[in-house]
Amino acid sequence: MKIKLNSTTPDQLDRAVAKYADLPYPIVYDEHGDTVEVSPSTDWSQGGPIIEREKMTLEWTGENWMAYIRHDDEYFGPTPLIAAMRCYVASKLGDEVEIPEELR
């Protein structure tokens, strides 16, 4: 089932980001060999490098956070990371994302 990016939950969004950032979902291994959940929509150490690499802009609109790479592709969220990860996935896929059955 496809849903609009601006309607995704953090779990749905993290799955989509992992797919396009080539991250193993749901876990990765840190530099010590420990497992770490993939959660770029809530963890700055994971989402921050994507924002920097993609040269995204983040702005507070007074109600939500807005993220964009180009002004014609603005995405919103309650946190800067959620807005940015929605923007990232949209830049790779478009406005809708396929959600696996277990995440609906």
N, C-alpha and C positions, 0 to 999 in steps of 0.2 A: 504494500500500500504506500502511495506517495503522499507526503504532507508538505505544507509550506514551511520553509525554514524558520520564519518568524513564529511558528507554533511549536517548534521542537522543545522537548524537555532536555535538561542537561545530559541524561543518559543517551538519548537519541542523537543529540548533537555530538557527544564524544565519540560515538560509534562512527558517525559520518566523517568527523575530523580524522580519526584513526585510519579510515580507509584511504583518504586522499593525502595524508601525510606519511603514509607507509609505516604506521605504528601498529605493532601487534595488539589486538584488542582482546581481552580487557586489561591485560597486564604487560608491563615492560620490565626490564631489569636495570637497576641503577648501577653506578660505577662500583658498588660493593657486592654486586650479584644478588641484591635483595629485590623482591618483587614490589612493584609500584603500580597502582591502578592508573590506567590511562584516563585522565580527566582534564584535558586542556581547557574546558569551559569553566573550571573552578580552580585550577592549579597554575599559578603564574609561571612556575618553572617549566611547564609544558606549553602553555599558550603564549607566553611572552616571546619566545624565540620565533614562533610563527608570525606574530604581529610584526616583529622587527624585520624578519626576512621578507615578508610581503609588503613592507613599508605602508602599513595601515595607519589611518588617522582615527583617533577616538575623540569623541566630543560628548559632553553632557548637554542634553537638549532641554533640561528643566524637568523632564518627566522620565526619560529613559536615556541609556547610552546609545550612541550611534557610532558605527564603524564603517569605514569605506576605504577603498583603494582608489577609486575614481568617484567623483561626486554623483554620477548617475547610478551607482550601485551602493546604496546606503542600506544598512541592516541595523536592527534595533534589538535591545535586550535590557533586562533589569540590572545587569552588571556589565562592565567593560569587556570581560572575557567572553561572555555569552554573545554579545553583539559582534565581537571580533571573530569568533569561531563561526558564527552564522555567515558573516561576510566571506571568510575563507572558503567555506564549503560552497557558497554561491559562486565564487570566482572559478571554482573547478567544475561545478555541476549545474548551476542555475538556481531558480527559486524554489524548487521542490527536491525532496530527498526521499529515496526508497527506505522504508523502515521495516526491519525484520519483524516477523510475527511476535517474537518474545519481548520486543520493546514497545508494543502498541498499547 
